[in-house]
Amino acid sequence: MSALASLLLIVGLIGLIVPILPGIPLLILSALLFTANSPGLRRRLVNSPRLAAYFQRFDAVFATPGADGLTAWERAKLKVLSVLSLALPKQRR
């Protein structure tokens, strides 16, 4: 997860310079992935006066379980993993 977050951070920083790449959404996604892996970073960002409201809204939306018992964050992870599994080569028996 942190390797993906690092990759998104690098591509997001390049996206700030190159107008073709979407820099800001990639930086936001990398920040969310970094905070998922680091409780200390998450605590520091949640306690910051500028970002506290955004994290509260994010937690309210993504941490509430739906009808299937999964949170929106877990459903998003499952969607990403299922799409990535299509790119894996199939094993022959």
Sequence and secondary structure as in RCSB ss.txt:
>XXXX:A:sequence
MSALASLLLIVGLIGLIVPILPGIPLLILSALLFTANSPGLRRRLVNSPRLAAYFQRFDAVFATPGADGLTAWER
AKLKVLSVLSLALPKQRR
>XXXX:A:secstr
 HHHHHHHHHHHHHHHHSTTS HHHHHHHHHHHHHHH HHHHHHHHTSTTTHHHHHHHHHHHSS  TTS  HHHH
HHHHHHHHHHHHS     
